[in-house]
Amino acid sequence: MKQYIWTLCCISILMNWGCQSNTNKENTMSKLSVSSTSFGNTPEGEAQLFTLKNTNGLEVDISTFGGTITRWSAPDKEGNFDDVILGFKDLSSYQGTHPYFGSLVGRYANRIALGQFTLEGKSYSLAINNPPNALHGGPLGFHKKLWSAKSLEEKEAVGVILTLNSPDMEEGYPGNLQVEVTYRLNDNNELSIDYKATTDKTTVVNLTNHAYFNLKGEGNGDILDHQLKIFANQFTPVDSTLIPLENHADVVNTPFDFREWHLIGERVNAEFDQIIRGKGYDHNFVINKNRDELSVAAQVWEASSGRLLEVKTTQPGMQFYCGNFLDGSLTGKRGNKYAFRNGFCLETQHFPDSPNHPAFPTTVLKPGEIFESTTIYSLHVSKVKP
C-alpha cells in the first residue's frame, strides 16, 4: 500500500513538472525577445545580426552593417509566415553594389543636384554617384558603415540601438555628426525607427530607411497588384535627372492621386511626363500633416496574402519608389533574381535637394540643436481592403 501511494505521488510530481515545463516553454516562446549572432566580418570589425521577436511570431533581423533590415517575417491571412523584405542572405552581398536594400541612408537621403550646396556662405561639393547628382549620402554613406550596437529590452518592446560618428567632411559634408537610430518591435506588430543626430558644425541632415517590400513575400513576383493609398494632396515634380522643381504639384487628375485606393500597376506606365521621367513612380509626396506630428503617410494592401502595411511618420515627405531600376542582375534570399518592379519603397524623409530649395522644409542642423524623427511601419492582416 505504501509503495502504491509512493508511486502515485511520483506520478503526480512528474505530471506537475511536465505541465509546468510545458507552461514555461510556452511562456518563453511568447515573450518579446532580442538576440544577436555574428553576420560576418568587415574591414572595420565583426558585423552582428540582431533578431527582434514579438509574441505574435513576427521576427525582424537588423544588421549592424548599414543598419540594414535584412528580414521581416510576418503571417498572411492563413497564418503562414513569409519574409516580406528584399535583400540578401549573406553579408558579402550587402558589402557589394546594391540599391540600398533595407539600409539606413545618410548623411543626406535622396538626391542633391549636381552634388553641390551652399551653407552659411560656403560651398560644398559631394561625390557624384547618381550622375549628374549626389545620392543617399554618397558611395560610402551610412549604408556602408559598421554601426555600434546594443540591445534594448523594455516592458512593451524590444530593439537595438545603433550609433555612428560621421567625421567632419566625410563624403563632403561638414561637421562631426553623432547619429543614433533605434529600432523597436512591439506586440502591435509595429517596427518603429527613431532617428537622432547632433553636430558640432552647421550641416545638412536627411535620414531614412530604404527597405524594399513585397507583401506577397520577397521573390514572389512584382508588386503591381498591391493596392496603395497615400495621404498626400501634393507631390514634388522632378526634372529629367529626378531633382525636384521649385513648386509642388497637386495630385488631382494625375497618376499621383493615391488619396483613394489604387493598384500600383494601374497607372504606372501612363503617358504622363512625371511618370516618364521617373520610369514609373520615384517621387516625393508631401504628406498631409502638421509639422512634427506623427501621422499616417501610406497604407499598402495585397489581396492574396491579406497583408496590410501602414506607415506613420513625423517627417514631412515620403518617397514612393516602385523598383523601376531593378533589372534581374541581383540574386535574392531564395536564389531568385530581383526583376523589374519586384519591390516597392516608402522612404520617409525631408524633401530631395532641400539645401538648394529655401522654400522646402529645412534640413539644416546647427550645433546645440537635435535632429529627431520617428517612422513606424506596422504589418497586419486584413482579408478585405480596409
Phi, psi and omega in degrees: 000314178300320179297321181296314180297317179300318179298317179298319179298317180297316179298317180298317180297316180296319179295316179297319178297319180295317179297317180295321179297316179296318179298316179298322179297316179296318180296320180296318181293331186270357183280147166300139182210155173223134180219166180220154177213167179289140177246006179118180186249145174238167176301337181269351181138188184282134173271141178250155175239115179264133177248120177258132180230142173246178186285351178268001178094357177293142177226135178232128177256134180229125180266143175286346173277112181077003184056038196272131168281109185262341182201142171218105181266124184217151183281155170262190185291345177263001180087007179273131183271144176208158180274123185255011183248128175288145179168199185238165180262358181219157182296321186302326179292323176290332178286339179276192180280127177202165185274047173065036180306113173068007192278153162284132187242131179182175010285340177229110178291148180072200193259149169236124188300126177058014180064032184222145171203161179242134183222122182051042176082000180249138181268141179234143179241135183245166176293138177268098182246007173216067192315133006265022189243167171269143185225131168053040173085001177100171184297334178243044179286193186299336180291346180249011183260150172267112183274145169285151187211151169213146183286159182228125177233113178242172182298321187244008181198157171233157182188196178217136178256120181252138179228151183207140172252114177261112187290159179307129177073012173296129183056019175094001183265135182284154172092142169281113185257122175262122186240137174228127179233126182243121172264133176227137173243131178239182183278001171270012181061033179254129171254108180263148177232114179255123181253141177213139179209146173226160183218158175256002178211145181305131183212185174238143184221135174208107187247143176205174169247141188249045179293138172257128181250148163218109188286350171279348187112136182299140181086002182256046174092194185274178185247017184290340179269006175282139175271137185231141173226127179239130184271071183211133176268346183221160172222171179256107177297154185234162173274191185290346178256012177071025172268133182300144170281177188291322189250146173289161178234146176287145180279347184303133178062030175229165175293357181265006179274096177248028179292336169243165184297134172218148170295139177302322183278357186298318185230016187292341178246025182296150175279076183224133192304320181290324175295318180295318181295323181271358187057033187126209179271123173204063192224154176272130176257140179270103188292139177286101184192160167284169195307303188246007183286152175277115187228156176289126179259323184199158171223143178227132180229137180239122192294317187293327179265335186076005181287138180235119178256131175236141181239125172243149181203157170266353182285154181281343185224169177209127177272118172262119181231133186247034171071036184291341183252006170288130190229013179086004183273347183251139182261127182274189186291335179270002186087005180275163175263134178278106185264180182311122175060040176273359179204159177231154178237143172233088188265106178287142193189170156279172190285152176300146173058026181302324179302338180256010180227090183303335181281345179283157173307133188291145173248012181283132176237128183248158175305139182091345177264161176235123170277128178220139172206158179226136172229138179235121172257127178236141181239123179227182178237132176218120183287342176234155179296129182302000000 
